């Protein structure tokens, strides 16, 4: 049972360093490929230190720990308000193998959200390689459960940070998008009997707005939707996509637990999906890892179940919001 209930809303997506709310679609594809390689700026002594883009305001709270691992940290921007504010919870991309919270401007427009009275949190999390070193199976459990724990931690700080617990939306791109959808569709992970006050908090969302999302982690579905699919095996410990496909039957319980598509149910929140190119189901794609084919199939699935799902790509019909940020503001502010 998905315990946490809150009004459904809509999200949005912004992504460029200069003006994320007006990122051209033709730039988005390049961004999704290049982003995992960027995000760290060279500092003194030859070290690389992550830094926010100049357009991103200084966080209200920085490097706040939500766990004991070095990567279990988050930054928070607190919107000015005399009443509790909604919050956008941002999960960076990078294939669960790289990336930093300092990329937040590629996924949402922080200034626009703050101006709209919405606070923002951006998290880091453990990578798949770290999960493998810790013996976590499947490896994808670490980044996904870190995201859930960080969300619960933010809720535990609601009174201190002036956050409305019932109005939290997630955002991210690529693997961060997949993580956001996993949170949106998964049953509540709250343990109401735990002695840990953070664990007693809800992991449910009011909405999610994502870019270039992998909406399934089932290799059979990926191959059927996009014949040249090649992504996802590392989430479950496979070295290649052919191995992933061949080993599918052995990991069906994992797919049922960690694939967003498999988790959708009628009590789930509204989601918004943005892709850089139109879909072409059943055809090879230039970027099969971020193809809009993922979006088309999830939207069909959501509509059949009764979950609101807005799909945006060049030429898409019936699109109400141009960006993730637009969707998030409209949804979280109830407009």
N, C-alpha and C positions, 0 to 999 in steps of 0.2 A: 504494500500500500504506500502511495506517495503522500506522506503525511502533511507536509507544509502546503498551505493554500494561500494564494494571494491573487489579486486581480491580474488578468492577463494584459499584457501591453505589447508595445512594439519597440524595437531597437533601430540603430543606424550605424553607418560605417564611414569613417574618415581615414585617410591614410598617408598623405604626403607630408614631408617635413615642413614645407612652406605653407600649405593649405590643405590639410587632410580631408576637409569636407568637399573639396572639388578635385579629387584625384581622377584624372582621365582613365577610362577603362584600359586604353592601350598601355598606360604606365603600370597598371596594376599587375599585369602578367609579369613584367620585368621585376617589379617589386617582390613578388612572391618567390621568384628564383634567387634574387640577389639578397633579400633581407636576411636570410640565415647567415650570410657571410659578413654582414655589417653590424653596426651597433656598438662597436668598441672603438674608442679614439685613442691614438697613441699619446701617452703621457711621458713625463720625464723618466729617465733611466731605462727607456726601452720597454716599459711595461704598458699593457693595454688596460685602460680603465673605462668602463662603460660611462657614457654621459648622455643626458637628455638633450634633445634638439633645443635650439635657442627659443623656439616658439612655445616650449613647454614651461609652465610656471614651476617655481621651486616647490617641491612637496611640503606639505605641512608637517608630516612625519616621515622620516627616511630610515631605511634599513631596519624596520621593525621585525623582530623574530616571531614567527608563528610555529616554529619547531626547533629542533636541536641541530639539524644539518645546516651547513654553511649556506646552502641555496634556499633554505626555507625562510625567506625574508620578503617583505613587501614595503611599498611606499604608498602613502595616502595623501590625497589632496582634499582638504575639507572645504566644502562650499559654505559661504556665509549665509546663515539662516538662524532665525530665532526658534524654529521648529525642526524636528528631525528631517533629514534630507534623504532622498533616494540615493543610490550608489551604483556606479558602473564598475564591475569587477573585471579587470583586463588580464588575459592570459596570453603571453607572447608565443609566437610560432618558432619554428626551427626544427621540425621533425622530432620533437622530444629529445633532440640530441645537441641542441645549441640554442642560442638566443638569450636575451636579457630583458628585464622589465623596462629598461630605459628606451625600448622601442615603442613605448605606449602611443606616441603620436602617429604611428603607422596604422593604428587600429581604431583610434577614436580621437576626436578633437577635444582635448582636455579643457582648453579655455572656454569653448562653447558649452560644454557640460557644466562647468562651474558657474558660468553666466546664467544658465538655466536652473541653477539651484540644485545641481546634482553633484555629489561628491564622487571621487574616483580612487580606486585602489589598483595598483599594478603589482603582480607577484613574480617571483622566481620560483623554481621548483626543481626537484631532482631529475636528472636526465636518465635515459634508458641505460646508458653505460654504467651509471652509478647504481642503478637498480640491479643490474647484472652482478656487479661487484658485491652487492649486499645479499645476493641470492634470492631476490624477490622474483616471484613467478606469478603471472607473466610480467616481464619488465615494465610494460605500460601501466601496471598498477601503481607504480611510484609517482609518476607525474600526475596521473588522474586523482589519486587519493591525496596528493599534496594540494592540488587545487581545491578539493573538497574541504580539507583541513583549514586552508587559508580562508576560505569563505566562512567556515564556522567561526574561525578566530575573529574575523571582521565583525560578525554578528555579536560575538561575546564582548566587543568593545563598543557596541552601539550607543550606550549611554554616554560614554566618555567622548566618543567621536561624533555625537549628534546624528546618528544614522537611523533611518527607518528600516528595521529588519525585514519588513514585508515588501519592500520595494527595491530589490537588487536585481540588476540585469548583468549578464556576462557578455564579454566581447573578446575577439582575438582573430588571428588568421592562421590558416593551415593547421598545424597540430594544435595550436591554441584554440582554433575554431572547433576542432574535433573535441577537445577537452570541454569547451563551453557547451557544446551540444550534449555531451555525456552528462554534464551536470544538469542540464535542462530536462533531460528525459529519464534520469535515474531516480529510483526510489530514494526517499529521504534517508540519509546515512546517520541521522541523529540517533544517539543512544541515550534515551531518556533516563536510564538507570545508572549511567556512568558516574563515577566519582570525579571525573574531569569535566569542569563546567564548559569547556570548549566543545567537547564531544557531545554534549547535550544540545547544542545548537543545531538548527536546521541547515541542510545543504541544498535546499530547493531554491529555484530562481523564479523571478517574475517574468523574465524574458531573456532572450539571447539574440545578439546581432553579430554575424560573423562573416569573414572574408575567405574565399577559397577553401571552404571546409571539405574534409573527407567525411562524408556522412555515414559511411559504413566501414567496418574493418573486417568484412567477410570477403575473402579473395574470390569466391565464386561470384558474388554480386558484382564486385569490381570488374572482373573479366567479362561478365555478361554485358555490363553497361558500357565499358570502355575496353576494347580488346587488347590494347597495349599497356594496360595497367601494370605498375611495377612497385607500388608503394605498400607499406604496412607490415611486411613480414617481421621487421625488427621489433615491432610492438610485442610480438609473442615469441621472440627468440630465434626466428628463422633468418638465415643469411641471404636468401634470395627469394624473389617472388615465386618462381617455380617450386621451390621447397615449401613455401607458404601454402600454395595451392594444393600440393600433394599431401601436406600434413593437415589439411583443414578438418577432416573428420575427427582427428584426435583432439582438436581444440575447440570443438563446438560449444562446450560450456563457457569457455573464455570469450568466444565471440558473442554469446548471448549476454554476457555480463559487461563487456567493454565496447561493443559496437553501438553507436548512437541509434542507428536505424532499428536495431533489434529491441530497443528499450521504449520506443514511443507508445504512449497510452493516452486515453482521452482526457486525462486530468493534467496534461502537460501544458506549459506556458507557450505563448506565441514566440516564433523564431523568425529571423530575417537572414537571408542568405545572399551574398554578393559574389559574383564571378566576373572575370574580365573578358570572357568571350562567350558567344552563344553555345548552347548544347548541340550535340550530334550523337544521339544515343546509338550504340552499336557500332560506332565508327572510331577509328584510332584518332587520338587527340594530340595536338602539339605539346600540351602540358597535361598529361593524364592524371597527375597527382592533384591538380587543382581544377579539373574540368567541371563545367556547369552540369554535366551529366549527373554528378553527385547530387546537385541541387534539385534537378527535375525529379529524380526518383524519390528523394526525401519529401518533396512537396506533394507528390502523388500519394505517398504513404500517409503523410500527415492529414491531407484532405479526406482520405478514406476513413481515418480514425476520428477526425473532428478536431484536429489541432491546427490553429492558425499558422500558416507558413507563407511568408512573402519571399518571392524569388526575384532577384535583380541581376540582369546581365544586359549587354547592348541589344536593344530591340525587344526587351522583355515586355509582355503585356501586363496590364493591371498592376503596375507598380506605384505604390503610394508614397514611398520614401526614397530619396536619391542616395542616401548614405546610411551607414550604421548609426552614426551620431543622430541624424534626423529621426530615425526609428526609435532609438533609445530615449531621446527627449520626449517624443510624442507618447511613448508607452509609459515611461516611468512618471511622467507628469500628468498622465491620465487624459491626454488630448486626442 
